[in-house]
Amino acid sequence: MSVYLSLTRAFNEGALRAILSSGQAVVVHRLALMSKDGDWILRERPEALRHVLEVLEKRGARYRFGAPLDVRWMEGGWSSHLEFSADGLRVRTDFVTRPPRLGSADLIALWREIESADLPVVDPRRLAELKKTNREKDYAVIGELARLLADPRDRLMLSRSARDLVTLGRDHPDLVSELLPRRPLLGLLDAPIADLEAALDSERRALIHANEERLQAYVDAAADWRSLWPELDRRTEGMPLRKAHEIIAESAAGTLPFRPLESQS
């Protein structure tokens, strides 16, 4: 069992608290052989976050730069980053409670659907939304995830292949009309294939820029926190994780805004 699957089971001991996400979820869905980091969506509850810290403390984990694993920041869309060493390898762990591009209703539904799963992992449709990042390589992953989906509506919304879209449009013309307002490039299914491919490229760039803009809000909000981090990192080196967490959270309060996206509006 990989360290990330082992961690997932430890995080969920006694209660469902963590859903495996991002690169490791791609591995579980057999679209990649490996991923260097572990990502999880956590319950937005103090007990869940405390349990995760306890599990990581037993493994000698320490914080990397990011937000404290504390509900006050997690509910603002921040991510928290920790790491430890295992068998000579550096194990990076990343956590969110409100992942980007998943609305609150969809997130609630995910937790409900995953309740009875043997391995809590993000499903391909939601994973495709999470992979709409500013990394070019993620769009190839989205295309492969789309091919795993049973619902043609979802495949029409997520496919990255012009030829797949043309075939889907031929088989489901009524769905194309329904979905056209949500994905305008579906109006090009009868156009030359080069036009549809160009539209897919343009859509990808727009998604990348949207994610860059979202991330920049967090980068800007963390400017003062970043300047404090090197000294704080040295101060907490070697401490048990939960003690270090208390110091880091206390230091972040008043320096790292809880909800940076709301402060922009």
Secondary structure, 3 states (H helix, E strand, C coil): CCHHHHHHHHHCCCCCCEEEEHHHHHHHCCCCCCCCEEEEEECCCHHHHHHHHHHHHHCCCEECCCCCCCHHHHCCCCCEEEEEEECCEEEEEEEECCCCCCCHHHHHHHHHHHCCCCCCECCHHHHHHHCCCCCCHHHHHHHHHHCCCCCHHHHHHHCCCHHHHHHHHHHCHHHHHHHCCCCHHHHHCCCCHHHHHHHHHHHHHHHHHHHHHHHHHHHHHCHHHHHHHHHHHHHHCCCCHHHHHHHHHHHHCCCCCCCHHHHHC
